[in-house]
Amino acid sequence: MKIISVLNHKGGVGKTTFTGSIAQALSLTGKKVLAIDNDSQHNLSSLLNVGVKHPNILDIYAASPSEAPKLLLGSIVKTGLPGLHLITSCSGLLDSVVSDLFHLKNAIEACGLERYYDFILIDNAPGMDKLQSSAINACHEIYVPTELKQFAVDGLAEMERVLKERCPQGGRITKIIPNFYRSIRRQNTFIAALNTMFPGRVTETRIPVDSVFDEVVTEGKILFLHRLYSNGAACYIKLVHELFMLDEDGVWDSIADKRIEHIRAQARDRYYKKRRKAE
């Protein structure tokens, strides 16, 4: 089991969309995934069409070390995809609730989640405080979606330095994902700078600017089941192949098969609803 924190000290870089999309794509390929919403805005909980549930991540942090593993297991809820589970967040989640920066790590280890999941993905709020440090200490790797702007690029080197100082035992940045890509000269210049600063860690796949991401959130739909042939979905499938060394054709075929199953299931539901009304 691999635990990945999705992190950037800067807001508005697409962390939650990235976490939710990657979690959905992995589950559609047959992987067992647990997503953890570690942000008081609980956007990941909304994106996965679950909302705020109780108990949630706040209750896990507030629990004693002996009670936390039980609460963590009790916080896991199903999403609309069979292989994807979620621990939701809530608006009351604050840094002050974290008394031990290894509390989340210890709770995860005590639960033996490696028996159930292939991946745990932790979505984090912007910043570098106690909540983020807890996720960093709990993870094996850090993925960083980033804008292609000067302040964002400059801040990544500072973020890595702070990570090493504050969380010497935690995960390290292994992948940087260019987001909101438009294929213009200025953005390509920033990608070249990132490759120089972080050799071997910048993904070749860039996530484009695409209205489809807002559309599926607004409509409460799943990118790969309802907009599979969009540019955004295609790029995420390539990204899953690159990040997790999965066969790209295999990923595409698996997701396409799940989409067909979903369409057929919806058609059956509509048919039986009409029959019940007719009766």
VOTOR-998709 format. One line per 10 residues: number of its first residue (from 1); their letters; for each residue y negated, x negated, z negated of C-alpha. Coordinates in Angstrom, 3 decimals. Example, Ala and Ser with C-alpha at 12.3 -4.5 7.8 and 13.67 -1.06 7.14 Angstrom:
2
1> as> 4.500:-12.300:-7.800 | 1.060:-13.670:-7.140 $
//
This chain:
279
1> mkiisvlnhk> 0.000:0.000:0.000 | -3.444:-1.263:0.945 | -6.591:-0.198:-0.939 | -9.808:-0.377:1.059 | -13.353:0.197:-0.177 | -15.913:1.325:2.377 | -19.185:-0.165:1.221 | -22.720:-1.026:2.208 | -25.614:-1.485:-0.182 | -27.810:0.283:2.385 $
11> ggvgkttftg> -27.734:4.057:2.909 | -27.530:5.940:6.188 | -25.108:3.556:7.897 | -22.285:6.067:8.424 | -19.915:5.115:5.598 | -18.700:8.630:4.888 | -18.156:9.572:8.537 | -16.259:6.304:8.968 | -14.088:6.864:5.877 | -13.267:10.462:6.757 $
21> siaqalsltg> -12.537:9.726:10.414 | -10.315:6.745:9.655 | -8.455:8.701:6.957 | -7.833:11.607:9.344 | -6.737:9.347:12.189 | -4.287:7.418:10.001 | -2.761:10.607:8.626 | -2.338:11.995:12.150 | -0.324:8.883:13.068 | 2.079:9.642:10.238 $
31> kkvlaidnds> 0.593:7.453:7.524 | 0.204:8.756:3.971 | -3.433:8.422:2.943 | -5.364:9.059:-0.264 | -9.141:9.222:0.122 | -11.318:8.833:-2.987 | -14.882:10.161:-3.032 | -16.799:7.727:-5.259 | -20.249:9.113:-4.466 | -22.182:11.716:-6.475 $
41> qhnlssllnv> -23.366:13.344:-3.235 | -19.670:14.194:-2.612 | -20.159:14.192:1.157 | -16.615:12.997:1.821 | -15.288:15.968:-0.145 | -17.358:18.239:2.101 | -16.459:16.420:5.323 | -12.753:16.898:4.585 | -13.402:20.626:3.936 | -12.307:20.490:0.304 $
51> gvkhpnildi> -15.541:20.639:-1.721 | -15.780:19.823:-5.426 | -12.592:20.296:-7.441 | -11.750:19.770:-11.098 | -10.587:17.412:-12.389 | -12.257:14.839:-10.129 | -13.337:11.200:-10.057 | -15.890:11.793:-12.844 | -13.128:12.986:-15.182 | -11.077:9.888:-14.390 $
61> yaaspseapk> -13.935:7.555:-15.327 | -14.699:9.547:-18.491 | -11.083:9.559:-19.683 | -9.550:7.074:-22.083 | -7.409:4.305:-20.552 | -4.257:6.104:-21.643 | -5.344:9.488:-20.229 | -6.900:8.237:-16.960 | -3.632:7.862:-14.962 | -2.597:11.441:-15.793 $
71> lllgsivktg> -6.036:12.736:-14.791 | -5.969:10.714:-11.585 | -2.685:12.311:-10.531 | -4.053:15.723:-11.500 | -7.189:15.126:-9.415 | -5.321:14.664:-6.132 | -5.703:17.679:-3.830 | -4.441:18.490:-0.360 | -6.673:18.561:2.707 | -6.133:20.367:6.002 $
81> lpglhlitsc> -3.909:17.517:7.213 | -0.441:17.152:5.643 | -0.584:13.369:5.266 | -4.084:13.228:3.815 | -4.920:13.831:0.160 | -8.255:13.542:-1.633 | -9.809:12.916:-5.032 | -13.127:14.736:-4.946 | -16.443:13.811:-6.541 | -19.277:15.839:-8.073 $
91> sglldsvvsd> -23.045:15.692:-8.588 | -22.674:14.571:-12.201 | -21.123:11.228:-11.265 | -23.393:8.493:-12.661 | -23.084:4.780:-13.352 | -23.408:5.497:-17.059 | -19.952:7.102:-17.121 | -18.350:3.753:-16.195 | -17.673:1.740:-19.333 | -15.026:-0.594:-17.888 $
101> lfhlknaiea> -15.334:-1.989:-14.358 | -11.523:-2.220:-14.117 | -10.880:1.340:-15.318 | -10.221:2.739:-11.822 | -8.058:-0.239:-10.851 | -5.946:0.113:-13.998 | -5.537:3.867:-13.513 | -4.398:3.439:-9.900 | -1.911:0.726:-10.844 | -0.526:2.777:-13.741 $
111> cgleryydfi> 0.198:5.719:-11.420 | 2.431:3.738:-9.089 | 0.710:5.229:-6.051 | 2.376:2.717:-3.754 | 5.417:5.015:-3.883 | 3.438:7.796:-2.220 | 0.725:6.273:-0.037 | 0.321:3.688:2.688 | -3.465:3.504:2.284 | -6.134:4.374:-0.249 $
121> lidnapgmdk> -9.666:4.602:1.160 | -12.593:4.661:-1.278 | -15.950:5.969:-0.037 | -18.935:4.641:-1.970 | -22.586:5.503:-2.436 | -25.210:2.980:-1.281 | -26.009:0.247:-3.779 | -24.223:-2.367:-5.836 | -23.883:-0.978:-9.353 | -21.065:0.028:-11.702 $
131> lqssainach> -19.498:2.691:-9.503 | -19.371:0.358:-6.517 | -18.116:-2.510:-8.702 | -15.276:-0.316:-9.959 | -14.210:0.404:-6.383 | -14.505:-3.262:-5.421 | -12.344:-4.363:-8.343 | -9.753:-1.727:-7.418 | -9.474:-2.660:-3.748 | -7.787:-5.349:-1.674 $
141> eiyvptelkq> -10.346:-5.349:1.160 | -13.861:-4.124:1.917 | -14.878:-2.562:5.222 | -18.600:-2.490:5.971 | -20.002:-0.094:8.574 | -23.481:-1.281:9.520 | -26.482:-0.330:11.575 | -27.607:-2.803:14.189 | -31.071:-3.400:12.800 | -32.730:-6.482:11.354 $
151> favdglaeme> -32.835:-5.369:7.708 | -29.233:-4.166:7.840 | -27.953:-7.416:9.343 | -29.976:-9.582:6.962 | -28.725:-7.585:3.979 | -25.049:-8.227:4.656 | -25.229:-11.904:3.728 | -27.004:-10.977:0.493 | -24.417:-8.287:-0.206 | -21.560:-10.755:0.176 $
161> rvlkercpqg> -23.265:-13.164:-2.231 | -23.726:-10.408:-4.832 | -20.109:-9.328:-4.415 | -18.848:-12.799:-5.275 | -21.105:-13.030:-8.327 | -20.496:-9.581:-9.796 | -16.875:-8.973:-8.804 | -15.127:-12.341:-8.537 | -11.709:-10.686:-8.918 | -12.422:-7.861:-6.483 $
171> gritkiipnf> -11.808:-7.339:-2.802 | -13.746:-9.231:-0.162 | -15.404:-8.195:3.076 | -12.743:-8.434:5.773 | -14.201:-6.164:8.462 | -17.726:-5.322:9.597 | -17.975:-2.325:11.913 | -21.041:-1.951:14.184 | -22.156:1.671:14.021 | -24.622:3.838:15.979 $
181> yrsirrqntf> -24.086:1.611:19.001 | -26.157:2.225:22.160 | -25.265:-0.814:24.295 | -28.813:-2.110:24.524 | -29.872:-5.755:24.560 | -31.375:-5.743:21.072 | -28.226:-4.325:19.498 | -26.028:-6.801:21.362 | -28.232:-9.568:19.978 | -27.570:-8.323:16.437 $
191> iaalntmfpg> -23.821:-8.193:17.124 | -23.956:-11.809:18.298 | -25.779:-12.707:15.069 | -23.146:-10.927:12.987 | -20.359:-12.811:14.773 | -22.120:-16.067:13.944 | -22.616:-15.113:10.278 | -19.159:-13.561:9.802 | -16.819:-15.162:12.359 | -13.619:-13.205:12.925 $
201> rvtetripvd> -14.729:-10.284:10.773 | -16.810:-8.164:13.171 | -14.764:-5.572:15.031 | -14.810:-5.597:18.802 | -14.842:-1.804:18.731 | -18.299:-0.340:18.172 | -18.828:3.250:17.041 | -21.286:4.896:19.433 | -24.111:7.307:18.807 | -22.409:10.636:19.516 $
211> svfdevvteg> -23.470:14.157:18.532 | -19.798:15.064:18.154 | -19.762:13.643:14.617 | -22.441:16.089:13.455 | -20.813:18.919:15.386 | -17.430:18.679:13.669 | -19.042:18.449:10.218 | -21.279:21.460:10.898 | -18.376:23.490:12.278 | -15.906:22.355:9.607 $
221> kilflhrlys> -13.535:20.973:12.223 | -11.428:17.829:12.583 | -12.622:15.299:15.146 | -9.195:14.460:16.564 | -7.870:18.023:16.690 | -10.960:19.723:18.065 | -12.835:16.968:19.974 | -10.068:14.552:20.927 | -11.496:13.827:24.374 | -14.961:12.932:23.102 $
231> ngaacyiklv> -16.283:9.386:23.289 | -16.488:9.251:19.487 | -12.829:10.156:18.987 | -11.690:7.651:21.623 | -13.630:4.855:19.910 | -12.133:5.707:16.531 | -8.633:5.590:17.993 | -9.391:2.103:19.338 | -10.807:1.163:15.936 | -7.672:2.316:14.100 $
241> helfmldedg> -5.630:0.174:16.496 | -7.869:-2.825:15.801 | -8.200:-2.454:12.025 | -4.593:-1.654:11.212 | -2.712:-3.374:14.044 | -1.247:-0.090:15.256 | -0.218:0.380:18.861 | -3.144:2.049:20.623 | -0.994:4.111:22.986 | 1.212:5.108:20.073 $
251> vwdsiadkri> -1.810:6.201:18.040 | -3.133:8.234:20.959 | 0.242:9.872:21.667 | 0.800:10.745:18.019 | -2.640:12.306:17.623 | -2.357:14.161:20.946 | 1.000:15.617:19.857 | -0.507:16.755:16.546 | -3.377:18.363:18.459 | -0.938:20.330:20.616 $
261> ehiraqardr> 0.944:21.464:17.504 | -2.357:22.547:15.953 | -3.383:24.522:19.057 | 0.004:26.266:19.163 | -0.158:27.105:15.464 | -3.616:28.609:15.902 | -2.380:30.655:18.874 | 0.556:31.979:16.814 | -1.792:32.919:13.967 | -4.069:34.833:16.344 $
271> yykkrrkae> -1.083:36.626:17.892 | 0.333:37.777:14.554 | -3.089:38.862:13.311 | -3.505:41.057:16.381 | -0.037:42.520:15.854 | -0.778:43.341:12.217 | -4.028:45.029:13.204 | -2.256:47.019:15.919 | 0.316:48.261:13.429 $
//
